[in-house]
Amino acid sequence: MNKSPSTMQHQDGLEGNELLPLSPLAPALEEDPLSLILQNEDAPDKAGGRKKSEELQSLWRKAIHQQILLLRMEKENQKLEGVPKSRRGEIWQFLAVQHRVRHRLPSKQQPPDISYKELLKQLTAQQHAILVDLGRTFPTHPYFSTQLGAGQLSLFNLLKAYSLLDKEVGYCQGISFVAGVLLLHMSEEQAFEMLKFLMYDLGFRKQYRPDMLSLQIQMYQLSRLLHDYHRDLYNHLEENEISPSLYAAPWFLTLFASQFPLGFVARVFDIIFLQGTEVIFKVALSLLSSQEALVMECESFENIVDFLKGTIPDMTKLQMEKIITQVFEMDISKQLHAYEVEYHVLQDELQEGLNPCDDGEPLDKLERANSQLKRQNMDLLEKLQIAHAKIQSLESNLENILSRENKMRSLIQSLEQEKMAYQKTVEQIRKYLPAEALSDCELLLKEVNANPNNRTKQGNKP
């Protein structure tokens, strides 16, 4: 099991140019003894006197005792080693129940009350898109790699059921990876409930809507975080015309599952079930800031994109622990809210500038062009993923061919050595046999070489 983020905190400190996080706050006490003391010192007692010294001492002792307990709890938390893999699915479900108890969705925002089994009996219009993506979802994982095997069938059922449940979203690329991660930790029906929780209760479904407005806002928020907390990195990416949508869109749509190790992805899911959607921003910002120096060394568009898509996901265990630690320490909720408001204000100003009168034709053209560009962007992302999968497959085939070639070379070499040994043996036998016997042997060999099949048949006769 990996070390806990708290233990890693003492080993890897945050760099000076990174976003300064807020320390995790201790849970608020139902009754603060110190506040009671202050209140009682300022306010007169009902009987007209102050508290006796013994009562004040008792309150102080209670406050000190509770502070000691909090410190002990912090130390125990630092010893924890994360969520056990065998219990991860159960803990995710428990956290979902606790969240629903504290944050009840309004009835209008709740999903339709249809059971998983009933949804599986229906037909979906998204069937073709789902089937196409089955082979692209964790193609190297044993559970999902077999075509129409148990893993792919469970994934199809889960995606089909959700597409029927959520008519507005239906099926969107990226959901398959989220569903796949859930299926690796629980049954189909449990995964369906957790997918509903992520999409509806935590609000991830907004980024999969057809207009992709939420994803655009998220990309703007990430860009603003880089601008405010990592200005040099932001300027370097801007100079090379690299926007967050080029590298971070798959991070958000798949919750990092399409490019990063599954062990890291499971840790990210742990925090998502605890803290919600802002975890994706924290992880993205930590990933970029941790590799800022190396990104700055890349001097071209192609090199930077290759680094962001290939090198960053290939992280060590130590780097993974540092990222998780930073995510737990970071607090960017206020900034994200401010950036979202800022985005809407800018969009309103842009629309007013483009459409000063009632003529909405230019705006309609821009919206159509924008929609077309979004579709092209998604198509390019899809082609890029397909190309990446083909490259991996070709590399694997090339390794197999090279391995077989080396085996054939070694086999040929051993046969050549064996042939030379036989030739030496024949030469030695020739020295001891008379000339007549040698001529008879040569005639026999010629007959065998001329008709090997007939010779074999004759040899088989009784």
C-alpha positions, 0 to 999 in steps of 0.5 A: 500500500502506498504511503499516506499523503500526510507522511509524504508531506514531511518529505516533499515540500511545496516549491516557492512558486506553487499555489500556497495551500490552506491547511486542512481545518479541524472539524468544528466543535459543537461547543467551544469551551474557549468561547464559553469562557469569553462569553461568560467573562463579558456577560454577568451571571443570572445571579449577578456574579461571575463564574467561580474560579473552579468552574473556569478552571474546569472549562480551561481543562476541558479546552486543553483536553480537547486540543490534545485530542485533536492533536492526537487525531492529526497524528493518527491521520498522518499514519493512515495509508490510504484506502485499502484496495479491497475495501475501496468500492465499499468506502466510495459507496459509504461516502456517497451515502454520507454526501447525500445525507448532508446535501439532498438534491432538489427533486427537479435535479434528481435522476428518474427513478428507474431501476438498473434492471428495467433500463437493461430491458430497453433499447438505446439509440447510443448502442453503436457509439458505445460498442465502438468505444468498448475496445478503446476503454482500457484496451490493455487491462485484462478485464476489458481487453477481451472482445465482448468478454465479461468486462466489456459486456458489463461496461456495455450494460452500464453505459447503456443503462446510463444513456437511457437514464440521462436522456440529455447527456446520453452517451459521451466519450469519456464516460466509459473510462469513469464507468470502467474504473467503477466496475473494477471496484464493485458490481454492475448495479453498485457501479450504476448507483455510483455513476449516478452519484458522480454525475448528478449529486457531484455534478459531473454530468454538466461537462458531458452535455452536448453544448460542452459549455461546462467544459469550456468554463473548466478550461478557462478556470484552469487557464486562470489558475495557471495565470495567477499562480504559475505565471511563467508556465502560463506565458510559456504555454501561451507563447507556443499557442497551447491552450488547456483544451489541447491536453487537459480536456481528456483529464476532465472528461475521463477523470484522468483514467484514460492516460494515467496509471490506474493506481493513481486514478483510484487515489484521485477517485478517493478524493473526488468522493470526499471533496467533489469536482474541484479535485480535478482542478487541484490534480491538474494544477499539481501535475503541471506545477510539479513538472514546470521546470521540464515543461519550460525546457521544451521549446516547440509546440510538438515537444510541449504537447508530447511532454504533457500527454506522454511524460507527465502521466508516466510518474513515479510513486514518489511523484504520485504521493507528492501530487496527492499531498498537494491536492489535500492541502490545496484550497481553490474553491473561492478562485474557481467560483470567481473565475466562473463568474468572470467567464460569464461576464466576459461572454456577456460583454463579447455578445454585446460587442458582437450584437449591438442591435437586434440583428442576431445573424452574426452571432448565429454564424459564430455559434454555428462555427463554434459548434463545428469547431467543437465537433472537429476538436472531439473528432481529432481527439478521438482520432488521436486516441485511436492512433495512440492505441494503434501505435501501442499495438504496432509496438507490441507486434514489433516486439513480438516479431523481434523476439521471434526473429532472435529465437529463429536466429539462435535456432539456425545457429544451433542447427548449423553447429549440429550440421557441422558436427554430423559432417565431421562424424561422416568424415570419420566414418568414411575413413573406416568403411571400405569403398564398396560399402561407401558406394552402396550407401551413396546409392541408397541415399540417392534413392531416398532423396529421389522418392522419400514417400515411397521409401517410407511406405516400403519401410512401413510394410510388415 
